[in-house]
Amino acid sequence: MLSDTAPTVAVIGLGYIGLPTAAVVARSGARVRGVDVSAHVVDTVAAGKVHIEENDLDALVQQVVSAGALTASLDMPHADYFVIAVPTPFKEGFAPDIAYVEAAARAVAPMLEVGNTVILESTSPVGTTEVIRDILAQLRPDLSFPHCPADVADIAVAYCPERVLPGRILEELVSNDRCIGGISDACAARALGFYQRFVQGDCLLTTARTAEMVKLVENAFRDVNIAFANELSVISHGLDLDVWEVIRLANRHPRVNILQPGPGVGGHCIAVDPWFIVHSDPQNARLIRTAREVNDDKIDFTVARAVEQIELGGDAPIAVLGLAFKPNIDDLRSSPAVEVALKLAARYGERIRIVEPYIESLPAAFADSGATLVSLDTALDSCGSAILLVDHDAFKAVDRSRVASLAVHDSRGIWRN
C-alpha cells in the first residue's frame, strides 16, 4: 500500500539500468514515474511488461505497475527526486557524447521545485554533473544551485553510478555498495536519503567529480585485465600453446588471477567508458588506451582464426554461435561477437547460420548479409564448421560428440575437452 507521504521519483530513461532501478525504487514504497522518449517503451512498461531481458524483471514490473507504484510516460512529471539514466555513447574519435544527459537536464528543469534532488546515474566523463547543474541554473534562475562543498541550495545535484552485472541487476541494485557524489556536502546527504530507501550495501559519500572518476576507473580496470588475457591468447597462438591451460596453471599462484580471453570486449560500460578517461588526459592515459586497442584488435584476430577453421570445413554452412556481449543475456550493445559475425557474413553470405537463443530476430545490420537465425540443433546438424563466440549455458551443455566432426574455433575455450 502506497503512503500519502511516499516520495515521488522520476526515472528518466527506461533502459537496462533505468527500468530495473524504477522498479526497485517503486517496490521500496515510492511513487515512481518512468520517462522515456520511446512511445513503444512507455506503452510496454505502462502495460506492466518489459522490453529487455533481465532475470525476474518482468515479474517485478508487473507487480509494481499493478500496485500503482510505477507508471510510465513520455512527459516529465513533478517529483521529489529526478534520476537520470540515459545513454552516454562516444562520438567519432572516441569523444564522449553527453547529449542525452544534457537533453534530460533540459527536460527536468521546468519541473523543478524547492527541495528537489537531481541525481545522474549515467556513466559520464568527469565534470558532467557540473554541466547538469549549469544547465539547470541557466534555465531556472529563480532557484539556487550548489557551487561549492559548503553550499546549501534550493536544488541538490549529485552523481551515483550503477555498478551492476547484467543477469543479476535486481539483486545487485540492492546489495552492492553505492558511491554517492554530491556537488556539495548537502547534495550528497540528500541523495543518500534517497538510496538508503532501497540499498542494503554501504552508501559512501564523496564529491561528484570523484564519483564520476570512480565509475570510469572500475570499468577501465576490468578492460585492462581482460586485455592482458586477450593479449596472452594472441601470443599463445603464435607459440602453439593452449592459452586456457597457461592461465589455469598460472592462476595456481596465490597472488595471480588472470581473467579469461574472448573475441573482444563488449557491453555498454567496459567497451566505452575507458575512452572517457583517455579523452580527459590523452597524454597520460597510455595503458588504458593500449588496453582498449588490444581488446578491439581481438575482433580481427578472432575473424582470422575463424576463417582458418571455416576453410577446413569446405563449402558447408557455417554455424556462428552467440551474438550477445556476455553469456545468458540478450544485450548486443558493442558486442564483439556481433562484429565478428558481421565480418564473417560479409565474406560467406548465405552460408552463415547464426544461433543466439536470447533474441527472436537478427539485428538490422544483418539485413542484406544473407545470414539467417537458426536453432542450435539446426546449426549443429547442418553445418561443417562452428565458430563459438559467446559462452551461453546452452552452448556449454552441448555434448562434445555433436561437434567432434566439425571444424571448430572456440573463442571462449568451453569445448576444449
C-alpha positions as semicolon CSV with decimal commas, in nm:
position;residue;x (nm);y (nm);z (nm)
1;M;0,000;0,000;0,000
2;L;0,141;0,338;-0,101
3;S;0,156;0,603;0,169
4;D;0,023;0,952;0,103
5;T;0,364;1,077;0,215
6;A;0,561;0,845;-0,016
7;P;0,832;1,033;-0,208
8;T;0,778;1,085;-0,579
9;V;1,055;0,982;-0,817
10;A;1,102;1,040;-1,190
11;V;1,341;0,798;-1,360
12;I;1,449;0,937;-1,696
13;G;1,547;0,659;-1,936
14;L;1,385;0,315;-1,912
15;G;1,669;0,105;-2,048
16;Y;1,884;-0,169;-1,898
17;I;1,952;0,038;-1,584
18;G;1,663;0,283;-1,570
19;L;1,379;0,029;-1,580
20;P;1,520;-0,204;-1,311
21;T;1,602;0,100;-1,096
22;A;1,249;0,237;-1,137
23;A;1,101;-0,100;-1,043
24;V;1,321;-0,148;-0,736
25;V;1,254;0,208;-0,613
26;A;0,880;0,155;-0,666
27;R;0,900;-0,167;-0,464
28;S;1,055;0,031;-0,177
29;G;0,735;0,233;-0,136
30;A;0,799;0,536;-0,357
31;R;0,569;0,662;-0,631
32;V;0,775;0,630;-0,948
33;R;0,714;0,771;-1,294
34;G;0,935;0,625;-1,565
35;V;1,002;0,866;-1,851
36;D;1,131;0,769;-2,193
37;V;1,139;0,918;-2,543
38;S;1,017;0,591;-2,696
39;A;0,639;0,550;-2,713
40;H;0,689;0,174;-2,752
41;V;0,890;0,156;-2,429
42;V;0,640;0,371;-2,240
43;D;0,342;0,169;-2,362
44;T;0,516;-0,159;-2,278
45;V;0,602;-0,055;-1,922
46;A;0,263;0,107;-1,864
47;A;0,109;-0,231;-1,950
48;G;0,322;-0,398;-1,683
49;K;0,553;-0,563;-1,935
50;V;0,924;-0,531;-2,019
51;H;1,116;-0,469;-2,339
52;I;1,451;-0,603;-2,216
53;E;1,569;-0,940;-2,090
54;E;1,670;-0,943;-1,722
55;N;1,616;-1,211;-1,461
56;D;1,290;-1,159;-1,265
57;L;1,238;-0,807;-1,402
58;D;0,913;-0,897;-1,580
59;A;0,751;-1,019;-1,259
60;L;0,865;-0,715;-1,058
61;V;0,747;-0,465;-1,319
62;Q;0,409;-0,636;-1,339
63;Q;0,384;-0,626;-0,959
64;V;0,467;-0,256;-0,910
65;V;0,263;-0,142;-1,210
66;S;-0,039;-0,337;-1,088
67;A;0,003;-0,177;-0,744
68;G;0,011;0,170;-0,898
69;A;0,363;0,231;-0,768
70;L;0,518;0,255;-1,116
71;T;0,373;0,441;-1,412
72;A;0,531;0,540;-1,742
73;S;0,501;0,847;-1,962
74;L;0,658;1,043;-2,244
75;D;0,613;1,358;-2,034
76;M;0,822;1,477;-1,740
77;P;0,630;1,497;-1,410
78;H;0,690;1,700;-1,097
79;A;0,883;1,487;-0,847
80;D;1,090;1,497;-0,530
81;Y;1,377;1,311;-0,697
82;F;1,483;1,305;-1,062
83;V;1,712;1,015;-1,156
84;I;1,879;1,043;-1,498
85;A;1,974;0,706;-1,651
86;V;2,016;0,777;-2,022
87;P;2,286;0,652;-2,264
88;T;2,630;0,817;-2,284
89;P;2,794;0,682;-2,602
90;F;3,103;0,821;-2,769
91;K;3,132;1,017;-3,092
92;E;3,385;0,995;-3,371
93;G;3,737;0,986;-3,230
94;F;3,604;0,827;-2,908
95;A;3,499;1,164;-2,766
96;P;3,225;1,134;-2,500
97;D;2,875;1,222;-2,612
98;I;2,663;1,358;-2,326
99;A;2,387;1,496;-2,549
100;Y;2,126;1,264;-2,396
101;V;2,224;1,373;-2,045
102;E;2,201;1,738;-2,143
103;A;1,860;1,682;-2,305
104;A;1,737;1,510;-1,989
105;A;1,853;1,804;-1,777
106;R;1,668;2,047;-2,003
107;A;1,352;1,837;-1,973
108;V;1,379;1,825;-1,595
109;A;1,442;2,199;-1,547
110;P;1,082;2,327;-1,592
111;M;0,951;2,081;-1,333
112;L;1,192;2,169;-1,051
113;E;1,069;2,298;-0,716
114;V;1,250;2,398;-0,398
115;G;1,375;2,086;-0,217
116;N;1,410;1,864;-0,524
117;T;1,712;1,642;-0,586
118;V;1,856;1,565;-0,930
119;I;2,077;1,254;-0,949
120;L;2,278;1,147;-1,252
121;E;2,340;0,772;-1,279
122;S;2,463;0,757;-1,640
123;T;2,832;0,675;-1,675
124;S;2,984;1,010;-1,767
125;P;3,315;1,192;-1,811
126;V;3,441;1,383;-1,510
127;G;3,260;1,715;-1,478
128;T;2,927;1,607;-1,629
129;T;2,732;1,654;-1,305
130;E;2,851;2,013;-1,301
131;V;2,732;2,051;-1,661
132;I;2,385;1,940;-1,546
133;R;2,398;2,189;-1,260
134;D;2,488;2,468;-1,502
135;I;2,209;2,380;-1,747
136;L;1,954;2,374;-1,466
137;A;2,083;2,701;-1,321
138;Q;2,064;2,873;-1,659
139;L;1,710;2,756;-1,724
140;R;1,585;2,820;-1,369
141;P;1,736;3,148;-1,244
142;D;1,458;3,161;-0,982
143;L;1,621;2,871;-0,795
144;S;1,959;2,840;-0,625
145;F;2,205;2,563;-0,715
146;P;2,522;2,436;-0,539
147;H;2,866;2,553;-0,649
148;C;3,095;2,456;-0,361
149;P;3,107;2,195;-0,083
150;A;2,956;2,434;0,173
151;D;2,655;2,534;-0,037
152;V;2,302;2,462;0,082
153;A;2,085;2,535;-0,223
154;D;1,723;2,502;-0,333
155;I;1,809;2,210;-0,559
156;A;2,051;1,927;-0,476
157;V;2,257;1,782;-0,762
158;A;2,450;1,456;-0,723
159;Y;2,609;1,167;-0,909
160;C;2,568;0,800;-0,820
161;P;2,672;0,543;-1,083
162;E;2,528;0,194;-1,103
163;R;2,766;-0,098;-1,064
164;V;2,554;-0,400;-1,154
165;L;2,601;-0,718;-1,353
166;P;2,351;-0,798;-1,630
167;G;2,154;-1,101;-1,526
168;R;2,184;-1,001;-1,158
169;I;2,069;-0,639;-1,178
170;L;1,774;-0,657;-0,940
171;E;1,982;-0,827;-0,673
172;E;2,286;-0,604;-0,712
173;L;2,091;-0,276;-0,719
174;V;2,003;-0,361;-0,360
175;S;2,309;-0,546;-0,230
176;N;2,603;-0,359;-0,386
177;D;2,774;-0,062;-0,223
178;R;2,699;0,276;-0,382
179;C;2,936;0,569;-0,430
180;I;2,734;0,891;-0,392
181;G;2,900;1,213;-0,508
182;G;2,745;1,549;-0,434
183;I;2,838;1,885;-0,580
184;S;2,810;1,995;-0,218
185;D;2,804;1,809;0,110
186;A;2,433;1,886;0,142
187;C;2,371;1,740;-0,206
188;A;2,542;1,415;-0,111
189;A;2,336;1,394;0,207
190;R;2,009;1,449;0,018
191;A;2,098;1,180;-0,235
192;L;2,197;0,948;0,050
193;G;1,844;0,971;0,186
194;F;1,713;0,851;-0,149
195;Y;1,944;0,549;-0,183
196;Q;1,901;0,441;0,177
197;R;1,539;0,362;0,091
198;F;1,637;0,055;-0,110
199;V;2,015;-0,007;-0,094
200;Q;2,136;-0,258;0,165
201;G;2,503;-0,217;0,076
202;D;2,715;0,065;0,213
203;C;2,647;0,413;0,075
204;L;2,976;0,601;0,059
205;L;2,975;0,980;0,027
206;T;3,225;1,178;-0,178
207;T;3,234;1,457;-0,437
208;A;3,058;1,435;-0,772
209;R;3,383;1,451;-0,968
210;T;3,538;1,173;-0,760
211;A;3,231;0,952;-0,804
212;E;3,240;1,010;-1,180
213;M;3,604;0,903;-1,192
214;V;3,541;0,602;-0,967
215;K;3,290;0,462;-1,217
216;L;3,530;0,508;-1,508
217;V;3,818;0,355;-1,314
218;E;3,614;0,045;-1,225
219;N;3,544;-0,026;-1,591
220;A;3,894;0,065;-1,709
221;F;4,037;-0,175;-1,450
222;R;3,830;-0,456;-1,596
223;D;3,925;-0,358;-1,951
224;V;4,297;-0,361;-1,875
225;N;4,278;-0,702;-1,712
226;I;4,076;-0,850;-1,998
227;A;4,327;-0,702;-2,241
228;F;4,605;-0,889;-2,061
229;A;4,418;-1,217;-2,110
230;N;4,338;-1,137;-2,474
231;E;4,698;-1,045;-2,547
232;L;4,812;-1,371;-2,388
233;S;4,578;-1,562;-2,619
234;V;4,729;-1,398;-2,926
235;I;5,085;-1,468;-2,807
236;S;4,996;-1,827;-2,711
237;H;4,850;-1,890;-3,055
238;G;5,176;-1,780;-3,214
239;L;5,369;-2,015;-2,985
240;D;5,124;-2,303;-3,044
241;L;5,018;-2,308;-2,679
242;D;4,678;-2,360;-2,517
243;V;4,614;-2,022;-2,353
244;W;4,346;-2,164;-2,121
245;E;4,592;-2,421;-1,988
246;V;4,854;-2,150;-1,942
247;I;4,609;-1,931;-1,750
248;R;4,476;-2,221;-1,542
249;L;4,823;-2,312;-1,423
250;A;4,938;-1,951;-1,374
251;N;4,631;-1,888;-1,159
252;R;4,751;-2,156;-0,916
253;H;4,992;-1,890;-0,793
254;P;4,838;-1,745;-0,474
255;R;4,863;-1,387;-0,599
256;V;4,773;-1,434;-0,966
257;N;4,417;-1,418;-1,101
258;I;4,419;-1,384;-1,480
259;L;4,080;-1,347;-1,648
260;Q;3,960;-1,550;-1,946
261;P;4,018;-1,435;-2,306
262;G;3,745;-1,400;-2,568
263;P;3,673;-1,235;-2,903
264;G;3,697;-0,884;-2,757
265;V;3,508;-0,675;-2,505
266;G;3,150;-0,552;-2,537
267;G;2,862;-0,402;-2,346
268;H;2,756;-0,053;-2,256
269;C;3,035;0,000;-1,999
270;I;3,372;-0,167;-2,041
271;A;3,394;-0,117;-2,418
272;V;3,307;0,253;-2,388
273;D;3,394;0,409;-2,055
274;P;3,776;0,380;-2,065
275;W;3,772;0,613;-2,365
276;F;3,625;0,882;-2,137
277;I;3,944;0,869;-1,929
278;V;4,164;0,869;-2,240
279;H;3,977;1,170;-2,376
280;S;4,024;1,361;-2,048
281;D;4,404;1,312;-2,048
282;P;4,526;1,153;-2,373
283;Q;4,893;1,216;-2,296
284;N;4,898;1,015;-1,975
285;A;4,627;0,752;-2,028
286;R;4,869;0,528;-2,217
287;L;4,795;0,191;-2,057
288;I;4,420;0,246;-2,070
289;R;4,433;0,341;-2,438
290;T;4,651;0,039;-2,523
291;A;4,413;-0,196;-2,341
292;R;4,121;-0,061;-2,547
293;E;4,319;-0,113;-2,867
294;V;4,421;-0,467;-2,768
295;N;4,060;-0,563;-2,698
296;D;3,930;-0,402;-3,016
297;D;4,202;-0,573;-3,222
298;K;4,094;-0,911;-3,085
299;I;3,791;-0,896;-3,314
300;D;4,003;-0,919;-3,631
301;F;4,222;-1,188;-3,471
302;T;3,908;-1,391;-3,400
303;V;3,785;-1,349;-3,757
304;A;4,118;-1,471;-3,892
305;R;4,113;-1,779;-3,667
306;A;3,751;-1,845;-3,764
307;V;3,833;-1,828;-4,135
308;E;4,110;-2,085;-4,086
309;Q;3,857;-2,333;-3,944
310;I;3,584;-2,250;-4,193
311;E;3,815;-2,329;-4,482
312;L;3,878;-2,670;-4,323
313;G;3,501;-2,729;-4,324
314;G;3,473;-2,699;-4,701
315;D;3,169;-2,540;-4,862
316;A;2,919;-2,649;-4,596
317;P;2,710;-2,396;-4,396
318;I;2,882;-2,224;-4,105
319;A;2,744;-2,212;-3,750
320;V;2,816;-1,887;-3,566
321;L;2,723;-1,935;-3,202
322;G;2,629;-1,628;-2,999
323;L;2,587;-1,256;-3,054
324;A;2,542;-1,118;-2,701
325;F;2,828;-0,935;-2,534
326;K;2,827;-1,183;-2,243
327;P;2,660;-1,515;-2,161
328;N;2,292;-1,572;-2,089
329;I;2,160;-1,225;-2,173
330;D;2,002;-1,061;-2,479
331;D;2,219;-0,747;-2,474
332;L;2,406;-0,698;-2,804
333;R;2,540;-0,348;-2,733
334;S;2,900;-0,306;-2,855
335;S;2,926;-0,685;-2,872
336;P;3,245;-0,816;-3,033
337;A;3,051;-1,129;-3,129
338;V;2,824;-0,916;-3,347
339;E;3,125;-0,759;-3,517
340;V;3,283;-1,098;-3,583
341;A;2,955;-1,236;-3,718
342;L;2,908;-0,936;-3,948
343;K;3,258;-0,975;-4,090
344;L;3,201;-1,346;-4,148
345;A;2,861;-1,277;-4,306
346;A;3,018;-1,022;-4,540
347;R;3,260;-1,291;-4,655
348;Y;3,042;-1,603;-4,660
349;G;2,689;-1,464;-4,701
350;E;2,410;-1,723;-4,706
351;R;2,638;-1,993;-4,564
352;I;2,623;-1,825;-4,222
353;R;2,378;-1,977;-3,971
354;I;2,363;-1,771;-3,652
355;V;2,248;-1,913;-3,319
356;E;2,151;-1,667;-3,046
357;P;1,894;-1,816;-2,806
358;Y;1,812;-1,481;-2,643
359;I;1,683;-1,297;-2,950
360;E;1,395;-1,361;-3,191
361;S;1,538;-1,188;-3,499
362;L;1,875;-1,073;-3,626
363;P;1,977;-0,708;-3,584
364;A;1,914;-0,478;-3,880
365;A;2,285;-0,476;-3,963
366;F;2,246;-0,834;-4,094
367;A;1,950;-0,750;-4,320
368;D;2,134;-0,777;-4,653
369;S;2,403;-1,020;-4,545
370;G;2,227;-1,344;-4,630
371;A;2,287;-1,477;-4,277
372;T;1,996;-1,649;-4,105
373;L;1,898;-1,706;-3,743
374;V;1,851;-2,075;-3,664
375;S;1,819;-2,305;-3,364
376;L;2,122;-2,467;-3,206
377;D;2,012;-2,815;-3,315
378;T;1,964;-2,699;-3,674
379;A;2,307;-2,539;-3,682
380;L;2,494;-2,835;-3,537
381;D;2,312;-3,083;-3,763
382;S;2,360;-2,892;-4,088
383;C;2,695;-2,711;-4,065
384;G;3,051;-2,816;-4,138
385;S;3,217;-2,567;-3,904
386;A;3,125;-2,392;-3,580
387;I;3,252;-2,056;-3,457
388;L;3,174;-2,021;-3,086
389;L;3,172;-1,657;-2,974
390;V;2,964;-1,650;-2,652
391;D;2,973;-1,897;-2,365
392;H;2,597;-1,928;-2,315
393;D;2,497;-2,214;-2,086
394;A;2,314;-2,373;-2,381
395;F;2,643;-2,396;-2,569
396;K;2,833;-2,529;-2,268
397;A;2,579;-2,809;-2,239
398;V;2,636;-2,936;-2,594
399;D;2,751;-3,297;-2,600
400;R;3,104;-3,292;-2,739
401;S;3,022;-3,580;-2,973
402;R;2,792;-3,342;-3,164
403;V;3,081;-3,115;-3,261
404;A;3,351;-3,380;-3,296
405;S;3,317;-3,386;-3,674
406;L;3,304;-3,007;-3,716
407;A;3,589;-2,767;-3,779
408;V;3,567;-2,553;-3,463
409;H;3,704;-2,220;-3,347
410;D;3,615;-2,188;-2,980
411;S;3,695;-1,831;-2,875
412;R;3,579;-1,899;-2,518
413;G;3,756;-2,226;-2,450
414;I;3,444;-2,413;-2,337
415;W;3,475;-2,707;-2,578
416;R;3,842;-2,779;-2,519
417;N;3,786;-3,121;-2,358
